[in-house]
Amino acid sequence: MFDGLLPLSAVNLRTDFLAGITLAVLAIPEVMGYTKIIGTPMITGLYTLFLPVIAFACFGASRQLVVSADSATAAIVAAALTAQSLTANTPRYVELTMSIALVTAAMLLTARILRLAFMADFLSRTVLVGFLTGVGVQVALGELPDMLGLSGGAHGVLRQLAFTITHAPHAHLPTVAITVAVLAIILGGERLLPRAPGALIAVVGSIVASASFHWEQSTIALVGAVPGGLPKIGAPPVAYSDLLMILLLRRGDRAERRDITRVCSATR
């Protein structure tokens, strides 16, 4: 245990502290945004960052790996649950999402105990780069309507892109101004000051600007109030049949597989 943290030293403590602060500032809004993809309450995004990081600090062996939610996982889980005719943001939906997370955690812990990390060497780097690039393009296109202050949208990447292009004249100008400013800080910082934390400056600057200019009283869309406190610790009330569904032990017919494919496309 604690292989990723030990040995502790005064030399690394300062850099680790700064790295943790930077990660928190960038990752907190990121994981809260993933809840829109997966269809769970926004507060669950914070839990997927806080609790897994503590668990990985205890059982993990890497000092660089970040363990939390990501957009690809959120899309896959949402597609699988929607294929079971479940509605997002309902108690049943959240319970099954919790069950999937716990089953996945058990599988990863088992892999850690059995020292199965070598299996990652068999993954093609080309496939991984292509997959991550595709996810990045998908997420970027999915965020275009919000970056322009457009409400509504369509399912699917191409349809969403077409919606954005056709409704671009109706973009919300204050939101567009904020988007341009944030992108200028991030992209300009990488070019002019490569060592400056452009993304961190953009996040902190946005928070300060929102509080100073009272964006909550304007037409600029904000996240709003987020419930505080820790989650109730306990196993979700799921049946044995639910676990079989999560583990994919039963075969679906062709119609069900077509439904899952259609939902995956709609989620993207």
N, C-alpha and C positions, 0 to 999 in steps of 0.2 A: 504493500500500500504506500501511497504518497511518493511513488517513484518519479512522478513528474515535478514534484516540488522540492524534493531533497537532492542534494544538501542545500540548506539555506545559508546565505552569506550576506554580509552587509553590502558587498559590492553589487550584487544582483537585486537587492531589496528595492533600491530606488528605481531602477529601470522596470522591475516587475510591477511596482506600484503605479508608475506612469502608464505602463502598457495596460494595466487593468482599468484605470480611469478612462483611457482612450477607447478601449473596447466597450465599456459600459455605455459611454456617450453615443457611440455609433450603433451598437447592437440593440439598445433598448427601443428606439423608434423603428428599427428594422424588423424586429420580431413582432412588434405590435402591428406592423403593416401586414405581416404574413397571416394574421388572423382573418383578414379580409379574403384571402385566397382559400383558406381551409374552412371558413364558415363557423368560427367559434367566437365567444366573447373576447373583446380586446385584452382583457386582463390575463387571459391564458397565455398570451405572447410573453408576458413578463415571467410567468412561471416556467415556460420552456427555456428561458435563458438562465434564471436564477438557480433552480434546483439541479438541472443536469450539470452545470458548471461545478457545483459543489461535489456532486457524485463523481465526476471525472477527476477532480483534484484528488479524491481519495483512491480511486481504482485505476486511473489512467497512468500512462507512462510517457506521455509527450508533453513538452513545454510549449509547443507551438499550436497544436490542434485545438480548435474552438468547437465545443459541443453545444449545439442548440438547434432550433428549428431552421429550416431553409425553404425556399420557395418551391423547389422540386418535390420535396417530401410533402409539403402542404397540398400541392396539386394532386399528387397520387392518392393521399388519404381522402381528400374531398371527392375525388372521382369514384373511389371504391365505396364510400358511404352513400353517396348520392345514387349509385347504381342499386342500392338496396331500398330505394324509395324513401329515404330519410330526408328530413328537412333540416337545413343548417340552423344553428343557434337554438336548437331544441334540447331538452335534457337528455333524451335518448341519444341524440347525435353526439353530444359532448361526452356521454358515458362511453360510447364505443370508441371515440377518439382517444380517451384516456386509456382504454384497454389496449388499443394498438400501440400506444406509447410504452406501456408497461411490458407488453410482449416483446417489443423491439429492444427495450432495455435489458430484458432477461437474455435475449439472444446475444447481444453485444457483450454482456458480462460473461456469458458462457464462452464466447470466443476469446475473451481476455484470459480466462482461467486456462483454457486449452492452448493458448499461445498460437492463435490462428492468423496473426497479423501478416504472416508470410504470403497468405493468399492474395493480398493486395498487389503483390509483384506480378501476378498473372493478368491484371487488368491492363488493357491497351491504353497507353497514354494518348494516342490519337482519338480514341473513342471518348475518353474522359474530357479532353479539351473540347471536342465537338459538342459533347453533351452540355458542358458548362457554358459554352458560348451560346448554344441554343436557348438555354434557360435564361441567360442574361438578356438576349434579344427579346424573348417572350415577356419577361418582367418589365423591360423598358417600354415595350409597346403597350403593355397593360396599364402602365402608369401615365401614359400620355394624356388621357382625358382628365385625370386629376391635376396634372401639371398645368393644364390649360383652363381649369375651372369648369369643365363640362360635366354635366350630370347625365346619368343614364349610360347608355352604351350598348354593345352587342356582344354575343358570345363568339369566341374564336378570335385568333390573332388577326387574321386578314379582315374579318368583319369589323373588329374593333378599330383597326387602322383606317378602314374606309369611313367609319363613323367619325373618327377624329378629324379626318381631312374634310369631310363634308360639313361638319359643324364648327370648323376652326374659326369662321367669321364671328361666331357667337361666343368666343372665348372671353373669360372674365379677366379684364386687363390687370387689376391688382394682383391676381394670382399669377398671371403670366410674368409680371414684373418680379415677383418673389422667386419664381422658377428661374428666370434669367440671372438674377443676382446670385442664387445658390450655385448654379452651374458655372458662372463666371469665377466664383471663389474656388470651386473644386478644380476645374480644368485650368484656370489661370495659375493657381497655386502649383499644380504639377509642372507647368511649363516654366514659370518664373522663379518659384521657390520650391524646388523638389523636396527639400527636407521639411517644409512647413506642413503641418497637419491640416490640409485644406478642408477635408470633410468634417473634421472636428470643429474648425472655425465656423463652417457653414451651419452646423447644428446649433452650436452655442449662440451664434449671431442671430439665428432665427428665433430662438427662445427669448433672447433679450429684446429683440425687436417686437415680438408678439406681446410681451409684457409691457413694454414702454409705450407702444402705440395702441394698445387695447384692441387687438384684432378680434377678440371675442365679441366686440360691440359693432363690428363691421360686417360686410358681406363675405369676408374671407372664411372659408370652411376650415374649422379646427377639429381636432380629435375630441375635445370636450373632456368632461370629468371621467377619470378612471378610478374604479373602486380600489380601496386600499386594503391592507391586511394580507395575511398568508392564506393559502388554500386549506381546506379541510383535508387532512391526511387520512387516506383510507382507500381500500380497493373499490372500484366501481361495481355496482350491482349488475353483473352480467351473467348470463346463463352459459351452460356448457356449449350449447349450439352457437352462441356468439363467438366463443373462442375458436370453434371449428371454422366459422366463417372468416375470422381474422387470420388464422393459420392457413387458409385456403386448402383445407383437407377435403372439401367436397367439390366436385366438378360441376361447373355451370353449363347449361346447355348453350347452343349457338346464339339463341336470342339474347341470353344474359350477357354473353361476351360482346355481342354487338352493342348492347346498352352501355357496357363499361367503356368501350371504345368511343361511343358517342359522347359520353359524359366527360371523358378525358379531353376530347377536342373542345367541348364547350367550356371546360375549366380553363384551358389555355387561352 
